């Protein structure tokens, strides 16, 4: 798949405002500071489309981006950010859960994990949640440029074992080098056209 056009559409803070125009959606979810915005920007070749920050917990709304005028990338709030208040964390949960469960336009969820560290309890809960509700997902291991190429496969295998999934369900990426980009775009195409 080639992405030739992308634009920010809206930010949503309330489930009653979710977009529902029949266009397919690919959602991006993961802990704060895992690189969701950077991955989105890499996929669309625009470093300024999704706002990135060195401070975790910046995405507190659901952000919709229209892609090729035909489907959406949807950036969900990061989870597991320690400095968020309990009330804020609950607010994000009350936004993410209805989005995932009651969404007829959702084609797939890309769950981002940091390739350098063991998946967190929040990562495991997200995978269990998606399995329970039978929501299609792909695990994307970010920051693979931090390894020698020979160390990427063992890192992905470790993640697969930790999350009880096959290593074939994980795509390693680097937002810095573009590693894994074509593989991710192939998955986007597969689910959007399904």
N, C-alpha and C positions, 0 to 999 in steps of 0.2 A: 504494500500500500504506500502511496505517496501522498503526503499531506501538503497541499498547496495553499491552503487558506485556513486561518484560525483567528478567533476573536473572542475576547471576554464578553459574556452576555449579562450575567447578573450574579449577585451574592444573595443567599437566602438564609434567614435566621429562624424561620418558622416553617414547620411541615406544611402548613396551609398554602405556602408560597412555592412549593416544589413545582418545577416546570413539568408540564404534561402535554406536549404537543405531538406525541407519537414518534418522535425521533429517538433512535437507539442511544443508550448511554453506557460509557465505560467509566466506572468509578475508581478513584485512586485513594487508598487508605493505608495508614501506617502510623507508627509512633511519631511524635514530634521530632523534627530535625532529621528524619530519615532520607529526605531528598525528594519529596513528592513534587513540589513546585519545579525543582531543577529537572526532574525527569520529564514532566509535562513540556517544559521549555525546550528540552533536547529533541523530543519527538516532533515538535512543530517547527523546529529551526528558528526559534524566536526567544532570545534570552530574557525578554521583558514581558512576555505574555502573562505568566503567573508570577506574582511577587515572591521573591525569595528573601530569606533573612537568616543571619547567623544565630539569631535568638530563636530557640524552639517555642512552639505554641502560638505562632503568628496566625495560622489559618484557624479562625474560630467560627467561620461561616461555611456554608456549602457554596462553592464557586463553580459556575457553569461556563464552559468555553465551547463555542460552536466550531466544529471542524469540517472543512470542505463543504460548508452549508448543508451537511446532511446528518450529522450526529454530534453528540456531546462528549467531551471529556469532563468529568465532574470531580473536583478536588474536595475531599471530605476533611473535616477538622482532624488534626493529629491527636492521637490518644497518648495517655501515659506521661503527660508533662507535669512534673512534680510541683512546679510553682503555680499551677492553676488552682484556684480555690475549688473546694468540693462542689460548690454550687455551679461553677462554670463547667467542671468536669461532667456533672450530671446533665447540664444543659446541652453539652456536645453529644452525650449519649442519647438524650431524648431527641436529638436531631438526626443522628446517624442511624439509629435502629429503625425508625419509621421509614427513612429513605431507603434502606436496604430491603426491608420486609414487604413494603406495600408499593413497590415500584414495578409496574408492568413494562417500563421502557429499559430497565436495567439488563444489559446483556452479559456483563462480566465485571468482577471486581478484581483489580490489580492490588494485591496486598504487598506492600513494600516492607522489606526487612533489611537491616544493615548487615552486609556480608561479613563484617569484621567481628561481630559479637553474636553470642548465643541468642536465639529468639527469646523475647521477653514473655512474661505471663500474659500480657495484653495481646501480643502477637498470637499466642496459642489460643486465647479466648476468641479472637477474631476468626481464626480458622475454624474452630469448633462451631462458632455461631453460623458461619457460612455453610458448613457441612450440614448442620441441623436444619437450616432453612432451605437446603438444596439450591443454594445460589452459586452459579459457576464462578470460579476464581482461578487466578494465576498468581504464583508467588514471584516477586521480583526482588532479587538481592542486589542492593545498590552498593556503590563505592568499591566496585571490583578493581578499579585502577590502583587501589592501595596494596594489591598483591602482585607478585610475579605471576605470569600467565600459568605456570605449572601449579600454582597454589589455588587457583580459582575453583577447579573441580572438587578438590578435597573440602574447600569451604562450603560449596553448595551441597555436598553430600552430608556434611555436619548439620546444616540447616534442615535438610530433608529428614534426617533421622530425628532431629529435635521436634519437628512438626508432624511426624508420622505421615509424610507424603513421599511419593516417588521423586527422585532427583530430576526426572523428565518434566515435572510440574514446576520447576524453578528456572527462571531466566536470570543470569547474571548480567548486570549492566554497569556502565560507568558514564555518568553524565558529563564527565570531563573529556573522555576520549571518544564517546559514541559507541563504545563496545556494547553489543547486545541490542542496539537500536532496531536493526532490521528484524530481528527475532520478535521483539515486542510489537512492532508494526504489523508483522504477519499475524500475530494473535489478535490484534485489534481488528484487522480485516476479516479474520475467521469468525469472530463473534458478531461483528456488526452485520455481516452478510448472512448470518445463520438464521 
